[in-house]
Amino acid sequence: MADGNPQLTPAAFQTLLALASGKGGRAHGYAIMGFVDEVSGGADRLGPGTLYRTLARLAADGLVEEAPDAREDQPHDSRRRYYRLTRAGRDVAAREAEFLSRLVAVAGQAGLLKRSESA
């Protein structure tokens, strides 16, 4: 993003979106990969290497942080790391979503989107 905010790759935005949508505002890596697979209908998949490089970059930029893993409703697994959005991460994700929304609106005006059968 040109206004001094970190530039988001598709993987970074998908990761932030997964964390924003996660139960309790946090998720582990496997859940993030599953979220991306589910919302893309299997068309886009984050591999472990891409995901963990993305999480490291987002953490370095202050957009995500590692979350405590102790939860009463889940079994403890010392290998599983949980992540959550920071306030800055939520703000950046929201700005990116607004930008993408504007792009989709323009694409619709340009006749690039399929019209639904019910419209």
C-alpha positions as CSV (number, residue, x, y, z in Angstrom):
1,M,0.0,0.0,0.0
2,A,1.4,3.3,-1.0
3,D,0.5,5.2,2.1
4,G,3.2,3.7,4.3
5,N,1.3,0.6,5.2
6,P,2.8,-2.8,4.5
7,Q,2.0,-4.2,1.1
8,L,-0.2,-7.2,1.4
9,T,0.3,-10.3,-0.8
10,P,-2.7,-12.4,-1.5
11,A,-1.4,-14.9,1.1
12,A,-1.0,-12.2,3.7
13,F,-4.6,-10.9,3.1
14,Q,-6.0,-14.4,3.3
15,T,-4.1,-15.0,6.5
16,L,-5.4,-11.8,8.1
17,L,-8.9,-12.6,6.9
18,A,-8.7,-16.1,8.4
19,L,-7.6,-14.6,11.8
20,A,-10.3,-12.0,11.7
21,S,-12.9,-14.7,11.0
22,G,-11.4,-17.2,13.5
23,K,-13.2,-18.4,16.6
24,G,-12.1,-16.4,19.5
25,G,-10.0,-14.1,17.2
26,R,-7.2,-16.6,16.9
27,A,-6.2,-19.6,14.9
28,H,-3.4,-22.1,14.4
29,G,-1.6,-22.6,11.1
30,Y,-3.6,-25.7,10.0
31,A,-6.9,-23.8,10.6
32,I,-5.6,-20.9,8.5
33,M,-4.7,-23.2,5.6
34,G,-8.2,-24.9,5.9
35,F,-9.9,-21.5,5.9
36,V,-8.2,-20.4,2.7
37,D,-9.0,-23.8,1.0
38,E,-12.6,-23.5,2.1
39,V,-13.3,-19.9,1.1
40,S,-11.6,-20.4,-2.3
41,G,-13.4,-23.7,-3.0
42,G,-10.1,-25.4,-3.2
43,A,-8.8,-23.1,-6.0
44,D,-6.2,-21.5,-3.7
45,R,-4.1,-23.3,-1.2
46,L,-1.5,-22.1,1.3
47,G,1.3,-24.5,1.7
48,P,3.1,-24.7,5.1
49,G,6.2,-22.9,3.7
50,T,4.1,-20.0,2.3
51,L,2.0,-19.8,5.4
52,Y,4.8,-19.7,8.0
53,R,6.9,-17.2,5.9
54,T,3.7,-15.0,5.7
55,L,3.1,-15.3,9.4
56,A,6.7,-14.3,10.2
57,R,6.5,-11.3,7.9
58,L,3.1,-10.2,9.4
59,A,4.5,-10.6,12.9
60,A,7.6,-8.6,11.9
61,D,5.3,-5.9,10.6
62,G,3.3,-5.9,13.8
63,L,0.1,-7.2,12.2
64,V,-0.2,-10.5,14.0
65,E,1.2,-11.9,17.2
66,E,1.5,-15.3,18.7
67,A,-1.4,-16.0,21.1
68,P,-1.3,-18.0,24.3
69,D,-2.3,-21.6,23.5
70,A,-4.0,-22.5,26.7
71,R,-7.7,-23.0,26.1
72,E,-10.0,-24.9,28.3
73,D,-12.2,-26.1,25.4
74,Q,-9.2,-27.7,23.4
75,P,-6.6,-30.3,24.2
76,H,-3.1,-28.9,24.7
77,D,-0.6,-29.5,21.9
78,S,2.8,-28.0,22.5
79,R,3.6,-28.1,18.8
80,R,0.6,-26.0,17.8
81,R,1.1,-22.2,17.7
82,Y,-1.8,-19.9,17.7
83,Y,-1.9,-16.4,16.1
84,R,-4.1,-13.5,16.5
85,L,-4.5,-10.1,14.8
86,T,-3.2,-7.0,16.4
87,R,-5.2,-3.8,16.2
88,A,-2.9,-2.7,13.4
89,G,-3.4,-6.0,11.6
90,R,-7.2,-5.5,11.8
91,D,-6.9,-1.9,10.4
92,V,-4.7,-3.0,7.5
93,A,-7.0,-5.9,6.7
94,A,-10.0,-3.6,6.7
95,R,-8.3,-1.1,4.4
96,E,-7.3,-3.9,2.0
97,A,-10.9,-5.3,2.1
98,E,-12.3,-1.8,1.2
99,F,-9.8,-1.4,-1.6
100,L,-10.7,-4.9,-3.0
101,S,-14.4,-4.0,-2.7
102,R,-13.8,-0.9,-4.8
103,L,-12.0,-3.0,-7.4
104,V,-14.8,-5.5,-7.6
105,A,-17.3,-2.7,-8.0
106,V,-15.4,-1.3,-11.0
107,A,-15.0,-4.8,-12.4
108,G,-18.8,-5.2,-12.2
109,Q,-19.3,-1.8,-13.9
110,A,-16.9,-2.9,-16.7
111,G,-19.0,-6.0,-17.3
112,L,-16.3,-8.4,-16.1
113,L,-18.4,-10.3,-13.5
114,K,-21.0,-12.9,-14.3
115,R,-24.5,-11.9,-13.5
116,S,-26.3,-14.3,-11.1
117,E,-29.1,-16.4,-12.6
118,S,-31.6,-14.8,-10.2
119,A,-30.7,-11.2,-11.2
